[in-house]
Amino acid sequence: MNAGADLSRGLFGWTLIAILAIAALLRGLFPAADPPWNPAVGIVWHDEGAWVHNARNRALFGAWSLDKWNPMYIAPVFTGLEFASFRWFGVGVRQARLVPAFCGFAAVCLLAFGVKRIGGRLAGLCAAALLGTNYFYVMWDRTALMEGPMVAFMVASWYCYTRADDNPRWGMVASACALLAFFTKAAAAFFVAAIALDAFTTLLTRGKSQHSMRHTRLALWTLGGLAVFSVVALGAFVLPNWSDYRFYNWQMSVTRKPSYDFKSLLDRATWLPLQDAFTRTWFIMAIAMTHAAGLIARWRALRSGERLLVWWVVLGAAELILHDAGNERRFVFFIPAFVALAALALGRLQILPREVEETPRARAILALPFVLYGAYLVFGAFVRIAFLREISPNVRIAAALAIVFGAVLFITWPRLPRSLSAPIPRRGAVLLLVLLSAGNLIQYLQWAVGRTYKNYEASRELGRLLPPGTLVHGKLANGLALENNIRPIFVGRGFGNYDDRKSRDDVRYILTYIAPSLGYESQAHNPVIRDVIDAYPDHRIVATFEVRETATGHDRAALIDKFGGGRQNLPSGRAKD
């Protein structure tokens, strides 16, 4: 059903322009403001300087690598984009955040046009409005971290894949964008697997009709593109830097972090819905999951872009269960997929297709495990509102509700699918779209009214205290380095200048949190920056800065002289209490 085609081209065009203008404003206003901290959305602001470290090195000092912290081996595409921004516009917080803001806006445009190709004009407008205003997604598009650009390349790949239905050569472009997402952040590996799996299964199920032959060509162009561009990436970047690449992408990012025993996997599977990302987008998520179930019921009739959306959600969830379901930033990639699925449902004015209610109960019950887990995710994201800081009650209540839902669904089959396949009034769909978008805008307005600039101001003050090129120890030195020309020396647990952390007498200063706790920016159970501080017992705090990270609003950073020099001994002769 393609109800969205009833919109006139003119109405679609002018409405889309208005929506995109709002999306651009939300990403571009107040570019130096602190990310949300009360309540937070999972953004760790002091990571911005750490991840643009190599791009900043190159722009300011003429070399990519100046110490033993080199995230360019994890995120070469992100590093290159950030360097381009620094090269053209100078080094600063605004310039660093320009990259994700532009990428996020591009993602809104591409998702809107991709959904329009599949579901019609109304669906395209729904996608633009829901992604363009999504508060959680907007805030990640305003932060100089890899998640926003990574997701933008995933959206670009998906858009190209939707076009490949009509012109199979677009499959090669889709492959290139998928690999760009991977080399922006390796967490996109599941998406590369998703597009490869869809292309491969298309080849296995090919028929002899002209329609099937076109899809076969699409699959061949896609798989061929993945092969060609993978070889190029291996030869141009991975193999020449194999030692560093393997260390950063395997030893540091995989083997030292997650546990893979059964209990750990079960914990991550049950914790998956207990994140603000799902709760904040709950209504969209619920519609998306329901519509995805309907798409699975008519799998062979789907367009390539629809199948890839389902793979996106399924393999994305599997990746988090395998690797890490406890970090808010890992959930950003779900938002465009949920929005696209929900927009297709609203644009078609139908949550479930008729094929679902026509499915015999004996056949439908084969999907029971997937129905139960999908229901658990939806219920879990909702019931956690009552138990925001607890896990066990959320898990037990959500599991019980999922079991009850599954029992009612199959005992009364097909009453619920029949109800969900009933047509939605167009006005109702538009009203729901307006309400959801308005809710996001209200959240943004609340942040904008209470916004602060403490982190930005602290970075500028640090630049007034220390001359260009001053070496400063600590991860927080990276975080506060974007508005000055200091040279931060990052120290991580077992990586990044860790081995010589106690003997760097050439580095006079340390920069770290003192509130909410000493070394807060490091690992909570064993903050590595304390090793550096303890190695210099004569250390002394010579300046403090107000910053904003936690919901208390009373966070402070301290500049520490390792050798106990007083305020009068600061290079600039100034200090801030």
N, C-alpha and C positions, 0 to 999 in steps of 0.2 A: 504494500500500500504506500503510495507516494503522495500524501496530502499536501506536502510542502510546495508542490509545483503549482498550486492554486494561487500563490502569491505572485503579484506582478513583478516584472523585472525592476521597474522603477522603485516600487516600495521596498523590495529586497535591497537594492543598491543603496538608497539613502539611509535606510535603517542600519545596514551594515556599517556604513561610514560613521554614523553616530556612535555605534557600539565600539568600533575600533578607536575612535577618538577618546572615549572614556577609558578603554583599556590602556591606551598610551599614557594618558594623564595619571592613572593609578600607578603606573610603573615609573613615571618620570618626575612626579612631584616630590619635593623634599629629599633629594637624592643622598644627602649627607646625614639624614636623621638616623638615630639608633633603630635597629630592628625591634619589633615588639618584644617587650620583656614582662609586661603585666597585663594580660596573660601572654606567655611566650608561644611561639609556633615551632619551637625546635631549632631555631637559628642560633648558632654559636658565633657571635660576631668576631671574636678574636681569631677564628679560623680563616677569615678573609685574607689577612696579611700573610698567613702561613702558606696558603695555597697559591697565591700570586707571587711567591717569593722569587722564583727564577725569572719571571717576566720583569719584576721590579729590578732585580740585579742587572739584567741586560739593559734595561732602559736607563738606569742611573749610573751604573759602574762599568758597563760595556762587556760583561761576561755573564753567561747563564748561571754558572756554578761558582760560588765563592766559599762555600762551606760544605758540610756533609748532609745537608737537608736539601734534597732535589726532587720536589714533587712533579717536575716536568716528565719524569719517567713513569708516573702514574697517569698524568693528565696532559699529554703533549698538545692536544688540540686546544684545550682550555688555556694552557700556558701561551700558546701562539696567539690566540685571540686577545688575551690580556696584554701581551706585549704590543700588539698592533694598536690597542687603545692607548697605552702609555706612550708609544712612539708618536702618535698623531696628536694627542691631546694633553700630554704630560702625566706625571704620576700623582695619584691622589685617590681618595675614597670615591669621589664621583666618577672618575674615569674607570676605576676598577668595576664599579657597579653598572657602568654603561653596557658592558658585554652581556650580562644576564638579562638586563632590561630589554635590550634589542632582540635577543634570542627569544625571550618570552613573548614579546609582541609578535614576532614572526610566527611563533607557534600558534597563537590565537588565530592569525590569518589563515595559516595552512590547515588547521583543524576545521575551521569554518568552511573553507572551500572543499575539503575532502568529504566532510559530512554532507554538504550540499550535493555532491556528485552521487552519493549513495541514497540519501533520504529526502532530497528536495530542498527548496529554499527556506521553508520554515525551520527545518531541522538545522540547516546551516546557520541561521540566525540564533537558534537556541544554543548551538555549540559556541558561537562567538561570544554571546552574552554570559554563558555559564563559566567558560574558561577565562574570559576577559576580566570578569569581576571576582572570581573565586579568591577569597581573602587569603587563604593558606598559600595558594599557588602564586598570587601576586607578590606576597611578601618574600617568597623564595626567588622570584624574578628580580627583586630589588637588592639581592645580596650577592656579593662577589664570591660565590662558591660554585662548584661544578654541577650541582643538581639541575639548575635551570637550563644551562646550555645543553647538558646531556639529554634532558627531556625534549628540548626543542629539536635536536637532531632526530630523536625517535619519532616525533610528530612529523618531521619532514620526510622521514623514511616511510611512515605510514601513508602520508599523502601521495607520495610517488607510487606506492603500491596500489592505491586506489585507482590511479591513472593507468596503471599497467593493464587493467582489464581491457581497456580500449586500445592501448599501444604497448605491447609487451616490453619494448625497449626501456620503458620507465622502470622495469624491474631492476635493471642494472643501477640506475640512479638511487633506487630505494636501498640497494645493497651498500652503495657507497655511503649513504647517510647513516645507515645502521652501524657501519664500522666507525664512522666519525663519532657517533654517540659512544661507542665502546672506548675509543681513544680519548674521549672527553672525560669519561669515568668508567672504569671497568665494570661497575655495577650494571651497565647496560648489556652485559654478556647474554642475559636471558632474552633480551629483545632480538639480538642476532640469532640466537637459537630459535626464537619464535618465527622469524621470517624464513629461516632456512627450513624449519619443520613444515611450515605451511606449503612452501614450494615443493619440498620433497614428497609430501603426501599427495599433492596435486598431480605429480608425475605418476605415482603409484596407482591413482584412481582415474587416470586419463581414459577417455573413450575415443570413438572414431568420428564424432560429429564435429562440425566446423567450430562450434562453441568450445568443445573440449580441446581441439587442436590449438585454439588461441590461448587457452589456459596452460597448455603444455609449453607453448613458446614463452609465456610469462614465467613459468617455473624455471625454464632453462636460462633465460636472461638473468633471473634473480640469482640462481645458484652459480651461474658463470661469473656474475659480478662479484659475489662473495669470494669466489676462488681467486679471481684476478686481483681484486683490491687487497685481499689478505696477503697474497704473495708480495704485492708492492709494499704493504706496511711492514712485513717481515724483513724484506730486503733493505728498505730505506730507514727503518727506525728500530725495530725490535732486535734483530740479530746484531747490528753494529753496537748496540748498547745492552747486550744480553745480560751481563752480570748485574747491572743496575736495574734493568727491567724486571728480571726475575726476583731480585731482592724486594723491590717496592711492591710488585703486584702479587707475589706469592708468599714470600716469607713474612713480610710486614702486614699485608692486607688479608691473608687467608689463614696461614698455618698458626700464627700467633694469637688469633682472635677467637673464632668460634670453636665450640666443642661439637662433635658430631655423633655422640652417643645417643641412644634412643630417648633418654629422658630429656636431653637438651633439645632434640628435634621436637618432641612432644610439647615442651615448654614454649618453644617459639611458635608452634602451630596454634596453641591456645592463647598466647599473648598477641597474636597478629591483629585482632580488631581493637586492642586496648590502646589506641593512639588517637590524639587529637585530629590527625589528618582525616581519619574516617568519621569521627564524631562531627567535626565541622562540616563535612560534606555528606552527612548521613542520608538526607533525602535523595540526593543525586545518586549516591552509592546504591541505595535500595532499588531505585528505578533501573539503574544500570545492571545490577545483578539479575533482576527479574527479566529484563529484556535479553540479557546474554543467555539465560536459560531457554528463552524462546528461539534464539538464533541457533543454539545447539540442536534443537528439535528439527530444524529444517536445514541442516548443515550443507547438504549437497546443492541446495539452491542459493546459497549465499554468494555474495560477491567477495572478492579477495580481501578488500578492506574490512568487511564485517568479520571474516574468519580471523584476520590478524588481531582485531580488537579482543576477541575471545582468548586467543593465544597470549596476548599481552597481559591480560589479567591473570590467567591461570598460571603461566610460567613465572610471572612476576611474584605471585604469592609463593610459588614453590621456591624461588630464589631466596626470598626473605626467611622462609622456614629453614632452609638449608644454611643460611649465612647469618642473618641478624634481623630480628623483628623488634628490637628494643630501641632503635634509634629513629627519631622522627624524620630525619632527612631522607631515609631510605624509602619513605612512602610518597614522596613527591611524584614519582613516575606514574602512580596510579591515577592521578587527577585527570589528565587528558583522556585516558581510556574510559574512565567513568563518565566524564562529560560527553564524550562522543556517543557512548551507548545510550545515555539518558536523552541526549538530543535526538537521536534516531527515534526513540520511543515517542517523544513529544511531537516531533515533526510528522511522524506517521499517525499520530493521534491514536495510538494503540500500544499498550504496554507489552502484551503477549500476542503473537500471531495465532490464528485459528488452528494451525497445525497441532498446537500443544493440546488443546482440549479434545482433538480427534485421536490422540494417541491412546491406545488401549492401556488400561491400568497395569496389566502384566508386563508390558514393555516399559512403561514409565517408571515402574518401581526399580528397574535396573539402575536408574540414576539416583537412588536413595542416598548413597554416601555423599555424592556431590551436593544434593539438595540440603542435606543435614549440615554440611560444613558451610555452605553458602548462607544458610539461615543463621548459623552460629556467628558468622562474621557480621551479618546485618544486626542481629539482636545484641551482640557483644558491643558494637560501636555505640548502641543506644543506651543500654542499661548502665554503662560505665559512668554516665552522668551522675548517678546516685552514689557511686563509689569511686571517685576520681583517683584516689591515692591507694586503692586496694586492688588486688588481683583475684584472690580466691572467690569473693562474692560475685564478681563479674563473670568469671569462668563458669561457676556453678549455675547461676541464674540463666546466662545465655545458653548454656548447654541444655538446660531443662526446657527453655522456651523453644529451642530448635527441635528437640524431640517431640514436643507437643505439636508444633507446627507440622512436622513431617507426618505424624500420625493423622492429624486432621486432614491434611492435604490428600493423602492416599485413601483414607476411609471414605471421604466424601467425593472422591474423584468422579467427574472433572469439574465440580462446581466452582472451585476457586480459579482454575485456569479460564473457565468460561467468563467469569466476572472480569478478570484482568484483560481478556481479549475484547471486551466491549469497547466500542468507539469512545474516545474522549472528545467532548465538545471543544471546538477550536478556541473559543473564548476561555475555556477552562485551562487549556494548555498554555495560552498566552498569559493568563493571570498567574499561573504557577511560575512561569518563567520570570515574570516581573517581581513576584514576591521573593523568589530565591536570589535574584540579582540584587534586589533592594536590601535583603539581609546581609549580603556580602558588603555592599556599600556602607551600610551602617557600621559594620565592624571596622572598615577602613577609616570612616569618619571618626570613630572613637579613638583609634590609634593616632590619627592626624592631629586631633585636638590636644591630646596629651603627649605628643611626640617630644623627644629630648634629643640633644646633640652632644651628650657627655663624652662618648667615645671619640667623636670627631674633635672636640675641643681638647681632650687629653692628648691626642696625637699631635695637634698643633703646639700645645704647651711643651711637650717633650722636645719638639724641634727647636723651640726657643731656649731650652735649657742645654741641649747638647749640640755641638757643632756637627756638620756633615761628616759622615764616615766613622762616627763613634761606634765602637763595638759594644753591643748590649746583649747579655745572656737572657734566654728564656723565650718560651712560646709567646708570651704576652708582648715581648718586644716585636715579634712579627705582627701581632694584632694591632699595635699602635705605631706601625712604621709607614703607613700610607700617606701621612701628611707631613713627613719630614724626611731627612736623608741619613738617618742612622743606619748602621749595618747590624741587623739582628742575627744572633747565633742561636738557632732553634735546638732545643734539647728534648728528645723523646725517650721513652723507655726502651732501650736497646737499639736505638737508631737515631740518626740526626745529631751528630756531635755528642753522643753519649759517652764514648770511651774516654775522652779527655776533659770531661765536664768539670773535674775537680782540680785541674792543673792549668787552666787557661788564664794565666796571670796577665796576658795581654788584653783580656776583656775586663775592664774595670767595673762595669755596672751590671746589675741584675734588675730585671723588670718582672714583677709578678703581682698577683692579687695578695692583699692582706685582709680583705673582707669580700665575700662572706667568710673566707678562711684563707690561711696562707697556702699558696700554691693551688688555688681552686681550679685554675685552667688546666692542670695536669690530672693524672689519674687519681681519683678521689682516695683510693685505698693506699696509694703509695706515690705521692706527688714527687716527681723526679727533681723538680726545681729545688726541693729542700736539700738534696744531696749537694747541690752547688752552694747553697747558702751555708750549710753546716761545714763545708770545707774551708770557709773563711770566717772564723769565729770573731774577728774584729769588725765585721760588717756593720753598716749603719744606714738607716733610712735617711735619705737626703731630700726626697720630694715625694708627695703623694698626689694622686689624681682621682677625681670622681669618675666612675664609669658606670655603665648600665648593662647588666647581664641577667640578674635574678629578679624575681618578683618583689623582693624587699625594696628595691630602689635605692639601696644604701651600699653599693659596691665600691670598693676602692682598690686602686693599684698603687704600688710603691716602687720608686726608683731607689735601688740599694747600691751603695758604694761598698764593694767587697773589702776594701782596705781601711774602712772606717773614716774616710775623709769627711770633713764637715761641709756645711752648706757653702762656706766661703771658698771651698776648693773646687766647686763645680766649674767646668770649662767656661761657661758664660757668666759666672758670678751671680747667678740668680737661682732661686729655689721656690717651690710652692709647698706650703704646709697643707 
